[in-house]
């Protein structure tokens, strides 16, 4: 948050916005412009200014890349840049991307070689989006997204990771090195801390592969016993060597579940189909341990949702979820998607 600005600065910024024809979201634009002026007034270090300015430019470029496809579901595919074209993992990545693209999903990658290239090839030119990074050591892909209108290049990893995560509603991680593991663990951290809404996450290996099984074993044998994560924190992740299972997990997650919103301590789940009374009773019997108190109940859109026009026409369930029950929330969503009323 920035401090309240002098009237002179506010007036000057408002005049700039008026001259530029800006009529929407003026408070947000005012804050960005005012922050830039403050950085100059405060004798900010030149390197810090370069970081801030480049990050803003890169985010604008990425927003423009994704904007035309706002209504299209997207899945981000992570994996090693060093995977060769004759590797079974390359074939697996290309296969899973091809099937998802056929089902209407755009495939987002880091626009590099290896797994990223395989996924882009599988999706095809029209269904692939790339967010690349300028690196001094990594080789360039032979072919990724063919048209620059489907690709944006970035300098900073943090802006790149933001865009690889922000626009997608599903994630598939194939084996990789430090970069892939960093991206995978950031996904899990965002989910665990509630900084990102629930999304399907698949750790996909080659048929018969054990790469992710080793990670799963480490989590079960070391992290959970050390009490540094909750026992069910890994429940949100599907570990598989089947492209078909990966596709089913990504698409099935959205069969009935639509979105959620916290209103104070009340968790509101928005659904595509309204559950029956008997189904709600079943959910209460199975998931009572997740609740602080009360029951899972059917509700209408709350006043704040109505004021924000926030998916007000969808059926809703509300509950008071215990803290750190993210794994349990995923199991609840899975149960909601499996209800007979769900289409």
ABEGO torsion letter per residue (X at the ends): XBBBBBAAAAAAAAAAAAAAGBABGAAAAAAAAAAAAAAAAAGBBAAAAAAAAAAAAAAAAAAAAAAAAAABBBBBBBEBAABBAABAAAAAAAAAAAAAAAAGBBBBBAGBBEAAAAAAAAAEAAABBBBBBBBAABBBBABBBABAAABBBBABAAAAAAAAAAABABBBBBBBBAAAAAAAAAAAAAAAAGABBBBBBBBBBBBGBAAAAAAAAAAAAAAAAAGABBAAAAAABBBBABAAAAAAAAAAAAAABABBBBBEABBBBBBABBBBAAAAAAAAAAAAAABABEBBBBBBBBAAAAAAGBGAABBBBBBBBBBGAAAAAAAAAAAAAABAABX
